[in-house]
């Protein structure tokens, strides 16, 4: 009977583990494209993990130096919510900060071999999104407004000739007839959100009110147009190009790290060629988003990877590739965005600067606990902000929302993550494990690029990006620990039989 019970428990534990791995596999597929899909996948992984815990009576989580700053940041975030300018709003926002639990779920389930598969699958998923972006640009989006009637309801949304309407109530439209059909199919009294491409920027215009009279018109939109827009900021299958670019930046570094590791250990083999091609395509995907800041962050991260891994010739080749991708990105920005975008004198840049100034003026007023997450939504006008926007900077946003101590905890996390990736890469160099070395090498570039971008983007507050960030941290911890354990075991195995552990610890 005991044998049967043990066998049943072992089977349940195996089932739970496999279910968790399946969840992470689905996460790798959906993370670059859909936060809903990514969260469902992680829920599957969590169910499998809980099933394994019930059977094995252990979580599989071990302590690390990252635990202290992570939990200090979370606890300080709770305190800032309690002392917020708008406690009800900030406390309700706390659930979004629980994404850090992905770090613990990852280290509990993922091991080195499965980590390699998950990283490769996520890179392939990012490649699919990049290639789809090319198809999307060639096909075109929406309908370019050629003329708009004086009575058109779109005039109230400040839509003018030259703008492009490409989505209404989250439904894509590719012609005037599509637009009219969506309006006619909406319920009377409903306010529709219209997605517009205006002067190269994607904006959401709210307030298109549907009435029975409007639905009865032959063309309720009141616009004419026959052309699609082929100059827009690509976003793959995601809802926004910023999220897409930030995730592609991380995946580009991982692909580049795998390319370098294969080249060092095996020369220009097929895996090197595939990984290098993946890095280039992902870099092109970032360029198509016309995200100036992420392009620069990608170049900085790639430079770190190249310096750590390449010899003289390799660095020249990588530098040439980085320059080529940046040049392509500059061309895309010039064709897609406002004419002053390259000189950082466009409306977007000026608004960022104005928001940053307003935020910096407010931070000293509540330096300990901050103003509270999302309290800005209610007070942005009285606090002197030019628009309802976040501060476009992770350090400033954390200091504004949660206080300067929270910022210090976040910087502590970034420092430890970077150091862990650095040490893990050094440990894996001579191991002969090409894939582990490549991932850890790429992780050093990924965290560098993420931090560089965070200075001018609130990427830590982007749900999809944050999930990938914490997942990657877990992967790096797992691979570093396993390599360190193997190295320690190898050292002990080479010791003479009579040498004890106390003898090798030193004075």
C-alpha positions, 0 to 999 in steps of 0.5 A: 500500500505504501508503495502504491501511495508513493507511486501515486504521489510521484505521478502527481508530482510529475504531472504538476511539474509538467503542467508548470513547464507547459505553462512556462512554454505558453508564456514564452510564446505569448509574452512578446504579444499579449499580457492576457495570454502571458498571465493565463500561461503563468496561471497554468504554471502556478497551478502545476507548481501548487500541485507539486507543492502539495505532493512534495511538501516543498516549494522549490524556492531557495533564498538569494541576495535578491530577496531582501531588496525585492521584499523591501520594495514591495513592503515600501510600496504597500506603505506608500499606498497607505500614505498615498494622496489617494489611498483607495486608488493606490491600494487598488493598484497594489495587485499590479506590483505582484508581478515580482512573484514570477521571479520566484515561480521561475526559480521554483520550476525552471532548470537549465535545460528547460530554460534554454528551450524557453529562451529559444521559444521566446526569441522565435515568438519575437521573430514572428512578431517582427516579421508580422510587423513587416507584413503589417506595414506592407499591407497598411493600416486603417484609412487615411482621411482625405476629407471630413464633413462639417457634421462628422462626429469625428471632428469633435475628436480633433481628427483632420485630413491626413490623419489615419483612423485604423481602429474603432472600439478596438476593432480594426478598420481598413476602409470607410465602409468598415468604419461606418459598419462598426459605428452602425453596429454599436449600441445607441448611447455608447461612447466609442474609442477611436484609434488614430495615427496623427503626425506619426503618433498613435493616439486614442481619442475617446468620446465618439457618441453613437445615436440612433440618428447617427446610425441611420446616416448612409455614412455616419463617419462623414469622411472620405478616403481610399488609401491605407497608411504604410508609415506607422509605428509597428507593434507586432500583435501587441497593443502598443509599439513601446511594449513591443520594442522593450521586449524585443530589446531583451530578446535581441540581446539574448539572441546576440549572446547565443550567437557569440557563444556559438561562434566562440565554441564552434565557429560560424556553425548553423546555430551561430548563423541562426542566432545572429540572423535572429538578432538582426531581425529583432533589431529591425523589429525595434527599428520599425517601432521608431522608438528612439530611446529603445534603439539607443538602449539596444545599441548600448546593450549590444555593445556590452555583449560585444565587449565581453565576448568578441575579439577585435574582428568580432567587435568590428563586425558587431559595431558595423551591425549596430550602426547599420540597424541604427541607421535603418532606425533613423530612416524609419523615424524620419519617415514615420514620425514628426519632422522634428523627431530626430532633433528631439524637438517634436511634440512628443519630446517637448511633452516628455520634458514638460512632464519630467520637470513637473514630476521633479518639482513634486518629488521633494514634497513627498520624498519618503512615501511619494504621492501614491501610485496612480494618484496622478490620475486625479490631481495632474492638473492641480500638480502642474502637469501638462497632460495626464501622462506618467513621467516617462522614466522608471526612476522618476516614476518610482520616486514620485509614486513610492518615495526615494527609499523605494527608488534605492531598493529598485536600484539595488535590485538592478545592481544585484541582477546585473552582478548576478548575470555578470558572475554567471557569465564568467562562470559559464565561459569555460564550462563548454555549455554553449547555450548557458553561456550564451543566455547569461552573456545575452542577459548582461546586455539585456539588463544593461539595455533595460536599465538604459531605456528605463531612464527615459521610459517607464518600462518597469511599469509596463505589465508585459515588460515587467513579466519578462524582466522578472522571468529573465531574472529567475532564469539567470538565477537558476543558470548561475546557481547550477553552474556554481554548484557544478563548479564546486562539485568539480573542485571537491571531486578533484581534492585528495581523499583525506582533504576535508571541507574545513581544510579548503575553506582557508584561514 
